[in-house]
Amino acid sequence: MTATAGKASQATVTLAEVAAVAGVPVPETGERLSDEQLVVVLRHLRYREDPPLSYRQAVAAFREAGFVGGEERIRRTWGELMSRDDATEAEKAAEDSETSHTNDDANADEEDEEEAGPRS
């Protein structure tokens, strides 16, 4: 048995599904991709395996699949994709933290009321 760099996730989303969610035509191999289609292909390639692919792995998979795109354009699009993903993760972490603080405040209020005892 051989080890693999990553394995396909159990609920793999297809390229067509990612394109549909993004509202762009399904990217075709061998054809010039629009900027939006390039994002869709790179996002699909990055996240189709767990753990997500690195830039070099994704570019290799991009070429292997037969997609066409200049190295500079792919690198720029990848950077934008990673920036958006980082921003989304930061927003989610902030929301989770805010929810946690709200819950902590509510719990502290309940504890304060319990310590104060019954009111007359």
LINLIN-V485981 format. One record per pair of residues at least 12 apart in sequence whose ideal C-beta (glycine too) atoms are under 6 Angstrom apart, sorted by the first residue. I is the first residue (numbers start at 1). J is the second residue. Records with the same first field share a line. If there is no record, write none. Layout:
# LINLIN-V485981
I: J, J
This chain:
# LINLIN-V485981
6: 49, 50, 51
8: 49
9: 50
12: 48
15: 44
18: 40, 44
19: 40
22: 40
24: 36, 37, 40
27: 41
29: 66, 67
30: 66
38: 77
39: 77, 81
41: 67
42: 78, 81
45: 58, 61, 62
46: 58
55: 78
